[in-house]
Amino acid sequence: MKFFLKVHKWLGLLLAFFLIVFSLSGIFLNHRQGIAKLDIPRSVLPDSYKYENWNNSAVKGTFKLGPDSILLYGGSGVWLTDSLHSGFSSFMEGMLNGADNRNTTNILRTENNDIFAITTFDLYQLNTTANKWDRQTHILGLDERIADITSKGDSLVIITRSHAYISTYPHQNFHKIELLAPSDYRKEIPLFRAIWTLHSGEMFGSIGKLFVDFIGLVFIILSLSGIVVLFFPKVIKRIKLREKRRKFSSFIRGNLRWHNKLGSWFLIFSIIVILSGIFLRPPAMIFIIRDKIKPIPGSVHDTSNPWFEKLRNIRYDKYSKEWFIYTSGGFYSLQELDSKPAAIPKVPLISVMGVTVLEELAPNLWVVGSFNGLYYWERKSGMSVDITQMRPVFLTESRVEGNLIEPQRGVMGGIDVSGYSKDFPNKEIVFSYSKGALTIGKPEAFAQIPDKIKDVNMSLWHVSLEAHVGRIYTPLVNNIMGESYFILFSGIASLIVFIFGYIIYRKRYRKKRKNETTNKDQESL
């Protein structure tokens, strides 16, 4: 009993801070739109989250606004520069406040010369007279995260994670489309995705998310009440006034009572949340990443939509005169949006994080990027070639200009591509998530990132994500166990604390019940 008590107390104290952070960040992650306007200054975050040389997804792509006007867009928002990148100015007037609201995924020009941009949740049209973005999200009539945008002729097509929306000029309304199932479709979902939605509660819709939020609050209460029970008795011993000592003693007994009750009532749910979290990060993730299961009846996955939460990118190939989409299950082609999709057999190697670059360079030639590198892809033959096999790649910041950058062979392999641009004269630039701006072919420098972009805040949602998966502790944990093992060890330790706490409670409860029964028996005699 003493062993269980010591482990529960001191291991619980060690984990209390992390459990509170996990719980708060998890609640924030479940309500992304609700906190989209809230930001955290990068100055208070570890150095790895600061913008240096356009890293950390500061730029996803560029858009040529005029002969000598180029927009850079991405996680840092939208910025206007010229062909010599001699200066940068904000180009976000009309966009909602908040880094997450200004995280721009794509900008395009239609054949009717209309310019549209999509952010995490919103659709904008550029008022070219006032150089101001007009928010057009209301005409979409959706409550989903926007994934991508493209056009064909006078048609504008937007996809979310589950549906396509199409509009014709003058784009005053959109028609919702549910894409057909491909010939190889089976009603299964990745086990990883199922565990992900179980962990967040999303598997059972809004009610499920709110319940998991409640479990997060239980974790916070258990952590705080445990600290009170552990330390406040020492404070009470120093209190000389009997009345104050009695009040504090009553307060501690109340904390202990609710600590025990909440821990025992929600033990099973707590174990499910902790275990599911362990399997969402390496190394435990390895055991489930390739498995698939049938959707659980009554869950959000039990739907007739074959593309639920699977769509990521869409383009129209003018050369082959067909649409193609990138999904969580790979690339598919469609003759028309109401045609049956067919899997594309020969495609570039894509990271599990998905496609970050998908642009047409010339008829039948595309550039495709992900955290596995940047590839030139010939659609007709299916041949794809990593750029590092054809042309050298150079860092562009002046302090390291001319140094050849070898492919980053980390967990994902390849250069961790987060963006790409071919709009600057005589330059082809790839933006690496870790290294920043790189030039392809020759060591020509790109602009240094100005302070006003360096100072762009990080959204509370993204900070919460980094905290929830343990990456924000990297400087601390890397010297002890490594980032990949932090979630595994903290999860196992949390399970021990919860289970040992329940064992202690049950033993004390049974002892108390036994004593009460004995006393009643003695009184009856």
Buried (B, 14 or more C-beta within 10 A) or exposed (E): EEEBBEBBBEBBBEBBEBBBBBBBBBBBBBBBEEBBBBBBEBEEBBEBBBBBBBBBBBBBBBBBBEEEBBBBBBBBBBBBBBBEBEEBEBBBEBBBEBBBBBBBBBBBBBEEEBBBBBBBBBBBBBEEEEEBBEBBBEBBEBEBBBBBBBBBEBBBBBBBBBBBBBBEBEBEEBEEBBBBBBEEEEEEBBBBBBBBBBBBBBBBEEEBBBEBBBBBEBBBBBBBBBBBBBEBEEEBEEBEEEEEBEEBBEEBEEBBEEBBEBBBEBBEBBBBBBBBBBBBBBEBBEEBEEEEBEBBEEBBBBBEEBBBBBBBBBBBBEEBEBBBBBBBBBBBBBEEBEEBBBBBEEBBBBBEEBBBBBEBEEEBEBBBBBBBBBBBBBBEEEEBBBBBEEBBBBBBBEEBBEEEBEBBEEEBBBBBBBBBBBBBEEBBBBBBBEBBBBBBBEBBBBBBBBEEBBEBBBBBBBBBBBBBBBBBBBEEBEEEEEBBBBBBBBBBBBBBBBBBBBBBBEEEEEEEEEEEEEEEEEEEE
